[in-house]
Amino acid sequence: MANAQERARTLADELLFPAALATDASELVPVGNLDALAEASLYGMAAPSSVGGLDLDRVAANGVIEALASGCLSTTFVWIQHHNPVRAVAGSETPGIRDEWLEALARGERRAGIARAGERPGPPILTARRTADGLVLNGEAPWVTGWGLVDVVLVAAREGDTVVRVLMDAVAAETLEAQRLQIVAANASGTVTLRFHDHPVPAGRIVESEPLEAVLARDPEGLRTNGSLALGVISRCCTLLGPSALDEAAAAARSALDAGDADTLPAARARAAELALRAAAALTVADGGRGIVMDQHAQRLAREALFLLVFGTRASIRDALLGRLTQP
């Protein structure tokens, strides 16, 4: 069987990219796209092999993300949310969580999103309070992707100086309001703002807890992953353009991300985001007037590049990117 990166490239080229314009215009990513990723075992990218997962290392996982993003950012954006919940469930010590959820998540039979509001520094915007039966959640999660496409959401909320994560059913209720966001690209991802009003979560769905200080200290480790989304957009632009100096620039941007550490990754992320914007602009110019017609890939990729200027950013990435964009 082809390895995960080869399967991802095949899916990107043969399924996702040919349908990307239709997906981009859809209300929600077609479930068939997600089913195809599950059939290729890609929902198990972060799952242990003991439950049928691929247990990919970071290098291989980044290659899969880049390949899929070159086909369809909307689909990849929904799918990429799944893997942190898988890791959390795999490591959970709560009785029953792993047995009930891990294998189904690894197979993509159940699908997950994330709400990371409780992991932000500063005053909490989403809080958890203990009850006799579990927790109640209050506040807001501004950015939750996959609503209407996922079964559960791994919600991070603050309990004092502790981050507590729960596996919450992705179903609106009197105590849980979902407001759909209209975004410039990947709009079919079903991205919403969730508002919690004494929303109950049973004790059996509490996945894990850890100090906020530990969460923030670990944050730089995750900066590389989202750079693969920009690399995917760059890759597709380069393919559509044909050979150019952008090919060498893309390889250099990838190398900078791969070699990055906590100190250098913000600049590497900024470099990749800027290059995605340049590559999409070059493709639009090369296509001429037709490039801004809505049934053309150039305008879609340009909107995706614009989206990736701000998605998954941090203050350090933003400052580095502004420095690049505003230099004389």
N, C-alpha and C positions, 0 to 999 in steps of 0.2 A: 504493500500500500504506500502511496506517496506520503511524504512527510507533511506535517501540518502547514508549513509555509507553501509548499507546492499546491496543496489542496486549496489554501486560501487564494493563491494567485489564479488558479483555475476558476474558482467561484467568482472572483472579482472580474475576470475577463469574459467569462462565458455567461454569467447570470446577472451579477450586480450592475456592472457598467452598462450593458445594453438596456437595462430597465431603469437606470439611474434618473433620467429625466422624468419618467412617469412616477417613480417613487418620490422624487422631490416635490411633485405637484400633488401628491396624495395627502389625505387627511392624516393617515397613519402608515407607517412602513408596512407593506404587505407581509402577513404572517408567513407566507411561503418563503420569503427571503430568510427569515429567522429559522424556519424549519430546515432549510437547506444547510445552514450553519450547524444546526444540531445534528443533522444526518452525517455531516463531515467531522463530527466529534469536536467541533471547535468551541462548543459551550463548556467542554471539559478542559479548556486550556490550562486553568489554574488548579484543577482538581487532582487529588492524589491518584496514582495508578491503581490503588487498592479498590477503588470504586469505579474503575473504567475511565478515569481522567487521563489527560496527557501530561500533567505535571511539568509543563514547559519551563525552562529557565528564562531569565529575562531577555536574553538575546533572541532566542527563538520566538518568544511571545511578541517582542517588538516587531519582528519581521512579519508575523501574522497580522498584527494590527495595521502596519503600513500597507500590506497587500490588500486587505479588505477595504481600507480607506481609499485606495486608488480606484476601487470599483464604485462604492457608494458610501458617502460619509453618513447619510441619514441612517442606513442600516447598521453601519459600524458603530455609530454613536449610541444606539440602543444596546447593541450586543456588548460593548466594552464596559457598560455599567455592571454586568453580571459577575465579574470575576472577583471583585472585593467581597461581595457576599459569600461567594464560594469559599474563599480563604477563611473568612470569619467563621462560617459554619464548620469547616474542617477542623478548626482549632478550638471550637467551643467545648466547654466543660459542663454545659447545662444538660442534664439528663434528657435524652430523647431528641434533641435538636439534630445532632449528626445522623442518627439512625433514620429519622423521618425525612430529612431534607437533602442530605449530601448527594446521594446517588442520583436522585431525580434532578437536582441542579446540574450535576456533572453531565448528565445526558441531554440537558436542555428540555426535559419533559416539564419541568417547572422553571420559570425564568424570573430573574431578580433585577431590581434597580437599587439605587443608593440615594440616600438623603444625608448629606454630611454636615448639616447645619451646626451640629453640636461640636464639631471639630475645629471650628473657627476660633482664633484668638479674640480676646476682648470679652465684653459682656455677652452672656448667652442670649441667643434669639430663639432657641428651642430647649425647653427644660423638661426634666423627668422628675416625678415625685413618687415615692414608694407608697403603695397601698397594701392592704391585706391580701389582695389577689394578684399583685404585680406592680404595674406602673401606670401613671397617667401622664400624658404628654401635653404640653401647652407651648404655643408659639408658632414659629413659621420655618419652613424649609423652602428657601426661595427658588431652588433649581433642582427638580426631580425629573428624570428622563425615563421614558418608556411607559408612561401612564396609559392604560388601555392595551398594553402589550405584555406587561409583566404580571406575575402572580403575587409577588411579595416585594417589599422594599426594606433594605437594611437601613434603618433609621438611627442616626447618631444624635443623641440629645445630651444635655449637660445636667448632671446631678451634683451641684456644688462644683468642685474642682475635678470631677470625674466625668469621663465620657462613657456613657452606657449605650450599647447598641442592641437594637431589637429587630426581630424579623416580623414586620407588620404586613398584614394583608393589604394588597393594593386595591382597596375598595372604599369609595367615598361613603360617608355616614354623617349623621347629625353632628358628630364630634370631629369630623375630618372633611375639610373642604379642599377641593382641587380646582385651581383656576388655570386654565390653559394659557400658555404664553405663545405669542406669534413671533417667531424669530426669523432672521434674514436668511438663514440656511439651516438644513437639517430640521425643518419645521415639522416634517412627518414623524419626528422622533417622539412625539407626544410628551413634550416637556411642559411641566406644570409648576406652579407654586402651591405647596401644601400648607394649610392652616389648621392647627390643632387646638381643640377646645375641650380640655379634660378628656382627651382621647385615651381609652383604656387599652392596655396591652397586657395579656396574661403573663404570669411569671415564667411559664414554659417557653415563651418566645424571647426571653432575655438571652442574647447570644453571648455577650461578654462585656466587661468593664475594664477601663484602664485610666490612669491619671492623664489629664489634659496635657501636662508637661511632657509626658512620654509621646503622645500623639504629635505634638508640635515638633519635638526633636526629630521624629522620624519622617516628617513631611518632605524634606529634600529628596529622600529616596524615591519618591513617586514622580518627580518632575520629568524624568526621561520618557515615561510611557506616553504621555499626550503629545510629545514631539513626533511620534510616529504618525499621528493623524495628519500633521502638516506635511511630513515626508510622503504620505500617500497622495495628497493633492498635488504636490510637486511632481511626483512620478507620473501621474496621469497627464498632467500638462506637458511634461517632457515627451511622453509617448505621442501625444497628439501633435506636438510641434515638429517632431523629428529632431535629428541631431543638432545640438547647439551648445554654447558655452554653459547653459544652465545644467547640462548633464554633470559636468565637473563640479559645479557649485553645489548640486544636490548631493554628490558623493562626499564633498567636504562637510556639508551640513550634517550628514548622517554620522560621519566620523567624529565630529565635534560632540554630538549628542552621546555617542557610544563611549567616548573617552571622558565625558563630563563627570564632575563630582559636585558636592554641595556648593562649592564656590563658583564653579564654571558653568553649571547647567543652566542657570537663568540666562546667561548670555547666549548659550547654545540654543535654547528654546526661542529666544528673540530672533536669532539668526534664521532659524527654520521658518518661523512665522512670517518674517519679512520676505524670505525667498518664495514662500507659497504665494504671497501677494504679487511679487514680481513675475513669477512664472504664469500665474493666471492672467495678469495684465498683458504679458507678451503673447499669450495664446489669443486673447481677445483682439489685440492689434493685428496679429497675423490673420485672423479670421475676417477682420474688417467689419462692415456693417452687420453681417449675419451673426456675428459673435454676441450681439446684445439682444437677439431674438430669443424668446423664452424656450424655444424648442432646440436650442443649441447648448452644447456642453460648456462652452467658454464662459457664458454668464453664470451658469451654475457653479463652476469651479471658482470663479471670481467671488461669488457670494460666500462660498465655503471658506475661501482664504480670508475673507473679511471676518467671518465668524471665529476663525481660529486665532485671530489677533487677540481675542479676549477670553476664549474658553480655556478653563483650567489654568488661568494665569495667577501670578503672585505679584506683590509689589515690586520685587526685584526683577521679574521678567518684564513687567510693564515699564519700569524705568529704563531697562536696557533697550527695549523695543522703541520707546519714545526717543531715546538717544540716537538710535539708528535712523529712525524716520525723520527726525528733525535736524540732523546734522547738515551743515552747508553743502 
